[in-house]
Amino acid sequence: MPVLTAGVVLPDHYTVRPPEPTDAKALFELLSDYNTSVIGFADCRLDEVADCLVEPGFDRAADGWLVLDAGNGGPAGYGTAFAKGDWQVIELEVTAQDPAVADWLIKRTLRRAGEMGRERGHAEVTVDCCIFGADEPMRALLSDHDFTVGTTYHRMRIDHAGDVAAPDVPEGVVVRRGTFDDASRWAAHEAIIDSFQGQFGFVARPHDEWVEALDARVGFDWSDITVLEVDGRAVAVRVCSDMFVEGEDCGYIGTLGVVEEFRGRGLARFLLRDAFARDAAAGLAGTILNVDTNNPTPALGLYLSVGMKPTLVFEGWRRILPIA
């Protein structure tokens, strides 16, 4: 029997169920194939997919939909609705080659976003969806569902030819490498929140959930976090990972932030050059990070000034969904 969602029928040769951790490999193949069709390469890792399936705060039974081809049993589409903070910002993910499946998933995830907002008593929720800038079918689908582009992200990369000189530590700054106890993790997390508050799509996670999510991430170690202190206060933070080591032989800066009143002192530049030097010393070919091109800080200009270049474009689409 066809599955009906908000007036849209999932074709009867498909079935749908919640995803399970054992689906990681099949989902990895689905996502890799889809990404390759859009940008020419997989841009996906199996351990990353596995991490997302057990992400703290993600209720697979209520907030995930795996569409299967009834003929071969293989995955044909995947959608999630992930609530942030007090469930006032909902992040959607939708992947499907078949336009009918993609449309069904958009409507199903939007319906769930509305349910989330209603459960928390909100008058409206903000719904975000990040896609490749080159994904014209998804751009059209989101537009049809009243989303608009809220911002554009660039993936930036710099290549290292041989050794890279380590930068001098800015005057008055103490470098703390690793957050191995509760106090240092609290300080790092608070610096991240202070640095990113008000930026597109950012919602602070509860501290315990933030710690749990990092602890559960494959390959993460608390030594990957570097904190800069001024007069004993954590004022800048960098979180690195090995996300791009396997595919691109590059280090990755997943988070780089400076508390507002300490910007303009060269702290972000130091953390960048320090990462470059460490990646080069480890024999890696380069360093990668992502940046919001509409960032209220001059982040993009900084990254360009140190020699990083854009290699891939993403778009952050947004819709304000009233709760009936």
Stockholm file with secondary structure:
# STOCKHOLM 1.0

chainA/1-324         MPVLTAGVVLPDHYTVRPPEPTDAKALFELLSDYNTSVIGFADCRLDEVADCLVEPGFDRAADGWLVLDAGNGGPAGYGTAFAKGDWQVIELEVTAQDPAVADWLIKRTLRRAGEMGRERGHAEVTVDCCIFGADEPMRALLSDHDFTVGTTYHRMRIDHAGDVAAPDVPEGVVVRRGTFDDASRWAAHEAIIDSFQGQFGFVARPHDEWVEALDARVGFDWSDITVLEVDGRAVAVRVCSDMFVEGEDCGYIGTLGVVEEFRGRGLARFLLRDAFARDAAAGLAGTILNVDTNNPTPALGLYLSVGMKPTLVFEGWRRILPIA
#=GR chainA/1-324 SS CCEEETTEEECTTEEEECCCGGGHHHHHHHHHHHHHHHHSSCCCCHHHHHHHHTCTTCCHHHHEEEEEETTTCCEEEEEEEEEETTTTEEEEEEEESSHHHHHHHHHHHHHHHHHHHHHTTCSEEEEEEEEETTCHHHHHHHHHTTCEEEEEEEEEEEECCSCCCCCCCCTTEEEEECCCSHHHHHHHHHHHHHHHTTSTTCCCCCHHHHHHHHHHSTTCCGGGEEEEEETTEEEEEEEEECTTHHHHSEEEEEEEEECGGGTTSSHHHHHHHHHHHHHHHTTCSEEEEEEETTCSSSHHHHHHHTTCEEEEEEEEEEEEEECC
#=GC SS_cons         CCEEETTEEECTTEEEECCCGGGHHHHHHHHHHHHHHHHSSCCCCHHHHHHHHTCTTCCHHHHEEEEEETTTCCEEEEEEEEEETTTTEEEEEEEESSHHHHHHHHHHHHHHHHHHHHHTTCSEEEEEEEEETTCHHHHHHHHHTTCEEEEEEEEEEEECCSCCCCCCCCTTEEEEECCCSHHHHHHHHHHHHHHHTTSTTCCCCCHHHHHHHHHHSTTCCGGGEEEEEETTEEEEEEEEECTTHHHHSEEEEEEEEECGGGTTSSHHHHHHHHHHHHHHHTTCSEEEEEEETTCSSSHHHHHHHTTCEEEEEEEEEEEEEECC
//
